[in-house]
Amino acid sequence: MYAELKEAWEELIAPGQIFEIETLQVRGAPMRSYKHAPPALRDIWLGTAAHGDREYLIYEDERCTYSQAHEFTASIANWLTQQGVQPGDRVAIAMRNYPEWMLSYWAVVSMGAVAVGMNAWWVSKEMYFALKDSTPKVMICDLERLVRFEEISEDFPELTVAAVRLREEAPANVVDWVEVINTAPLMPEVTIDPDDDACIFYTSGTTGTPKGARLTHRGCVSNLMNIGFGRAVQSAAMTKAGKKPKGSMASDEVNVALVATPLFHVTGNNCVAQGIAATGGKLIHMYKWDAGEALRIIEAEKVTTFSAVPMMSREMLIHPDFAKRDTSSLKLMGGGGAPVQPDLTQKMDKTMKNAAPSAGYGMTETCGIISALSGEYLVDRPSSVGRAMPTFEAKCVDTEGNTVPAGEPGELCVRGACVIKGYLNRAEATEETITDGWLRTGDIAYMDEDEFIFLVDRAKEMVLRGGENVYCAEVENAIFTHELVAECVVFGVEDERLGEEVAAAIFPKADASLDIDQLRKALKDILSSYKIPRYIWLVDAPLPRNANGKFVKREVRDMLSLADAR
């Protein structure tokens, strides 16, 4: 079936086909791009108006059609224009996965402004940094984020704030959402260049502060087409092989997706939410993740697609209600944001009646997926994440930057339309990460003879906790603010539920009595809760170092036992 996959791949990207590839010169480097891609996300959203009264957004007992959503987004865009927001200006969105998140996002990108996705986990200090870094003209937030913002609001006197789902009258200097959506529904007429910024999503930084990745319209639209290509090429290959792929959908079947991951990440936003809208599907939001509630929704709403971090799929499969709920509507189950473990692929394939297991690999810096694999291909090669999508050139390189032969591990580098423009206000970080258009992913991988990618390890010191990136340096910096800490190293340990958990080894100052509970309490004022180490060891000797004086984390991990952690 791999010969059929190669044949279908070449046919779909050939001249005259919808997925035809061309190479452009963009920002001084060659860039593989889809020749027939719409120029901007505005075109994607405006095109969905054709779905009219078909249901689009569902949240608890609230239901919104495409027609209603278009009226709302036009009102939001007009209101933003009245606040002085022009193409290129930034608008921050800070809320949990309410329907207003996507409505605000579509309004902002459709008027040529730039959406800034604020991490809903952030504490006030982290929110302060991102607002100073991105300098938005307007922030749209929910009540929880508004409360956090009020702690720092004096530092942002010029920022216009609109709040959704307030429980009482809006505070002074805060615009109630009702006023926003009651504005006349007039979408501004603008022209958007494919390489204009569409949004800024923050990714944790190795220096202790997050970096604002500048995702372009070209990158986001190309990601949507990559997702479509991934499904089309495997379907075509299976047909050539004379097989009916598991998870096939009828041509007139509406795709219904449950959004389980945050919309301020590319997994939830670019890969699930945008893809569903682009195909006229239905999007269901949850207040917060709960496996039992997810199973109830899947049964009630006949959900066809569940794509989230792997631990969520695992939690549903082992939930006591799994056997009691009808999940036969599911056609695709799996996700990305963390590696899909081979055993989980097998469990999904054997347990789900109609759903094909799937795995996607990507990152914020690629506007979404780099590669994807599903169905029989994933079952056959469960340790692989598939072949890089057509808009990417891909190579694995050694420490000198030389391309390594097939089968040998090296740092994976990719170049193409989906690579971000760079990091906001971080020229040095951009230069370190992107050279001649090539993005250093920080992942160690190898490619086989079919160009399938196999991830081996991560070059960057990062913990991937339930789809959230936690950079060790940021957590170490926070721990070092405690006056009783002499040395510390932060690293990841395997966790069945989340993939990895944050761990820290600490050597206290001489004669110091360090209280771990008090340390965690102090960290809550500095870090989001998911970044605070679950496992902490207090060691009674200095931490091992190499000849350069750097801590040797592998030795630290090897000398510790989880049973001794607190």
Secondary structure in CASP SS format (residue, H / E / C, confidence):
PFRMAT SS
TARGET T0000
AUTHOR 0000-0000-0000
METHOD secondary structure of the structure
MODEL  1
M C 1.00
Y H 1.00
A H 1.00
E H 1.00
L H 1.00
K H 1.00
E H 1.00
A H 1.00
W H 1.00
E H 1.00
E H 1.00
L H 1.00
I C 1.00
A C 1.00
P C 1.00
G C 1.00
Q C 1.00
I C 1.00
F C 1.00
E C 1.00
I E 1.00
E E 1.00
T E 1.00
L E 1.00
Q E 1.00
V E 1.00
R C 1.00
G C 1.00
A E 1.00
P E 1.00
M E 1.00
R E 1.00
S E 1.00
Y E 1.00
K C 1.00
H C 1.00
A C 1.00
P C 1.00
P C 1.00
A C 1.00
L H 1.00
R H 1.00
D H 1.00
I H 1.00
W H 1.00
L H 1.00
G H 1.00
T H 1.00
A H 1.00
A H 1.00
H H 1.00
G C 1.00
D C 1.00
R C 1.00
E E 1.00
Y E 1.00
L E 1.00
I E 1.00
Y E 1.00
E C 1.00
D C 1.00
E E 1.00
R E 1.00
C E 1.00
T E 1.00
Y H 1.00
S H 1.00
Q H 1.00
A H 1.00
H H 1.00
E H 1.00
F H 1.00
T H 1.00
A H 1.00
S H 1.00
I H 1.00
A H 1.00
N H 1.00
W H 1.00
L H 1.00
T H 1.00
Q H 1.00
Q C 1.00
G C 1.00
V C 1.00
Q C 1.00
P C 1.00
G C 1.00
D C 1.00
R E 1.00
V E 1.00
A E 1.00
I E 1.00
A E 1.00
M C 1.00
R C 1.00
N C 1.00
Y C 1.00
P H 1.00
E H 1.00
W H 1.00
M H 1.00
L H 1.00
S H 1.00
Y H 1.00
W H 1.00
A H 1.00
V H 1.00
V H 1.00
S H 1.00
M C 1.00
G C 1.00
A C 1.00
V E 1.00
A E 1.00
V E 1.00
G E 1.00
M C 1.00
N C 1.00
A C 1.00
W C 1.00
W C 1.00
V C 1.00
S H 1.00
K H 1.00
E H 1.00
M H 1.00
Y H 1.00
F H 1.00
A H 1.00
L H 1.00
K H 1.00
D H 1.00
S H 1.00
T C 1.00
P C 1.00
K C 1.00
V E 1.00
M E 1.00
I E 1.00
C E 1.00
D E 1.00
L H 1.00
E H 1.00
R H 1.00
L H 1.00
V H 1.00
R H 1.00
F H 1.00
E H 1.00
E C 1.00
I C 1.00
S H 1.00
E H 1.00
D H 1.00
F C 1.00
P C 1.00
E C 1.00
L C 1.00
T E 1.00
V E 1.00
A E 1.00
A E 1.00
V E 1.00
R C 1.00
L C 1.00
R C 1.00
E C 1.00
E C 1.00
A C 1.00
P C 1.00
A C 1.00
N C 1.00
V E 1.00
V E 1.00
D E 1.00
W H 1.00
V H 1.00
E H 1.00
V H 1.00
I H 1.00
N C 1.00
T C 1.00
A C 1.00
P C 1.00
L C 1.00
M C 1.00
P C 1.00
E C 1.00
V C 1.00
T C 1.00
I C 1.00
D C 1.00
P C 1.00
D C 1.00
D C 1.00
D E 1.00
A E 1.00
C E 1.00
I E 1.00
F E 1.00
Y E 1.00
T E 1.00
S C 1.00
G C 1.00
T C 1.00
T C 1.00
G C 1.00
T C 1.00
P C 1.00
K E 1.00
G E 1.00
A E 1.00
R E 1.00
L E 1.00
T E 1.00
H H 1.00
R H 1.00
G H 1.00
C H 1.00
V H 1.00
S H 1.00
N H 1.00
L H 1.00
M H 1.00
N H 1.00
I H 1.00
G H 1.00
F H 1.00
G H 1.00
R H 1.00
A H 1.00
V H 1.00
Q H 1.00
S H 1.00
A H 1.00
A H 1.00
M H 1.00
T H 1.00
K H 1.00
A C 1.00
G C 1.00
K C 1.00
K C 1.00
P C 1.00
K C 1.00
G C 1.00
S C 1.00
M C 1.00
A C 1.00
S C 1.00
D C 1.00
E C 1.00
V C 1.00
N C 1.00
V E 1.00
A E 1.00
L E 1.00
V E 1.00
A C 1.00
T C 1.00
P C 1.00
L C 1.00
F C 1.00
H C 1.00
V C 1.00
T H 1.00
G H 1.00
N H 1.00
N H 1.00
C H 1.00
V H 1.00
A H 1.00
Q H 1.00
G H 1.00
I H 1.00
A H 1.00
A H 1.00
T C 1.00
G C 1.00
G C 1.00
K E 1.00
L E 1.00
I E 1.00
H E 1.00
M C 1.00
Y C 1.00
K C 1.00
W C 1.00
D C 1.00
A H 1.00
G H 1.00
E H 1.00
A H 1.00
L H 1.00
R H 1.00
I H 1.00
I H 1.00
E H 1.00
A H 1.00
E H 1.00
K C 1.00
V C 1.00
T C 1.00
T E 1.00
F E 1.00
S E 1.00
A C 1.00
V C 1.00
P H 1.00
M H 1.00
M H 1.00
S H 1.00
R H 1.00
E H 1.00
M H 1.00
L H 1.00
I H 1.00
H C 1.00
P C 1.00
D C 1.00
F H 1.00
A H 1.00
K H 1.00
R C 1.00
D C 1.00
T C 1.00
S C 1.00
S C 1.00
L C 1.00
K C 1.00
L E 1.00
M E 1.00
G E 1.00
G E 1.00
G C 1.00
G C 1.00
A C 1.00
P C 1.00
V C 1.00
Q C 1.00
P H 1.00
D H 1.00
L H 1.00
T H 1.00
Q H 1.00
K H 1.00
M H 1.00
D H 1.00
K H 1.00
T H 1.00
M C 1.00
K C 1.00
N C 1.00
A C 1.00
A E 1.00
P E 1.00
S E 1.00
A E 1.00
G E 1.00
Y E 1.00
G E 1.00
M E 1.00
T H 1.00
E H 1.00
T H 1.00
C C 1.00
G E 1.00
I E 1.00
I E 1.00
S E 1.00
A E 1.00
L E 1.00
S E 1.00
G H 1.00
E H 1.00
Y H 1.00
L H 1.00
V H 1.00
D H 1.00
R C 1.00
P C 1.00
S C 1.00
S C 1.00
V C 1.00
G E 1.00
R E 1.00
A E 1.00
M C 1.00
P C 1.00
T C 1.00
F E 1.00
E E 1.00
A E 1.00
K E 1.00
C E 1.00
V E 1.00
D C 1.00
T C 1.00
E C 1.00
G C 1.00
N C 1.00
T E 1.00
V C 1.00
P C 1.00
A C 1.00
G C 1.00
E C 1.00
P C 1.00
G E 1.00
E E 1.00
L E 1.00
C E 1.00
V E 1.00
R E 1.00
G E 1.00
A C 1.00
C C 1.00
V C 1.00
I C 1.00
K C 1.00
G C 1.00
Y E 1.00
L C 1.00
N C 1.00
R C 1.00
A H 1.00
E H 1.00
A H 1.00
T H 1.00
E H 1.00
E H 1.00
T H 1.00
I E 1.00
T E 1.00
D C 1.00
G C 1.00
W E 1.00
L E 1.00
R E 1.00
T E 1.00
G E 1.00
D E 1.00
I E 1.00
A E 1.00
Y E 1.00
M E 1.00
D C 1.00
E C 1.00
D C 1.00
E C 1.00
F E 1.00
I E 1.00
F E 1.00
L E 1.00
V E 1.00
D E 1.00
R E 1.00
A C 1.00
K C 1.00
E C 1.00
M E 1.00
V E 1.00
L E 1.00
R E 1.00
G C 1.00
G C 1.00
E E 1.00
N E 1.00
V E 1.00
Y E 1.00
C H 1.00
A H 1.00
E H 1.00
V H 1.00
E H 1.00
N H 1.00
A H 1.00
I H 1.00
F H 1.00
T C 1.00
H C 1.00
E C 1.00
L C 1.00
V E 1.00
A E 1.00
E E 1.00
C E 1.00
V E 1.00
V E 1.00
F E 1.00
G E 1.00
V E 1.00
E E 1.00
D E 1.00
E C 1.00
R C 1.00
L C 1.00
G E 1.00
E E 1.00
E E 1.00
V E 1.00
A E 1.00
A E 1.00
A E 1.00
I E 1.00
F E 1.00
P E 1.00
K C 1.00
A C 1.00
D C 1.00
A C 1.00
S C 1.00
L C 1.00
D C 1.00
I H 1.00
D H 1.00
Q H 1.00
L H 1.00
R H 1.00
K H 1.00
A H 1.00
L H 1.00
K C 1.00
D C 1.00
I C 1.00
L C 1.00
S C 1.00
S H 1.00
Y H 1.00
K H 1.00
I C 1.00
P C 1.00
R C 1.00
Y E 1.00
I E 1.00
W E 1.00
L E 1.00
V C 1.00
D C 1.00
A C 1.00
P C 1.00
L C 1.00
P C 1.00
R E 1.00
N C 1.00
A C 1.00
N C 1.00
G C 1.00
K C 1.00
F E 1.00
V C 1.00
K H 1.00
R H 1.00
E H 1.00
V H 1.00
R H 1.00
D H 1.00
M C 1.00
L C 1.00
S C 1.00
L H 1.00
A H 1.00
D H 1.00
A C 1.00
R C 1.00
END
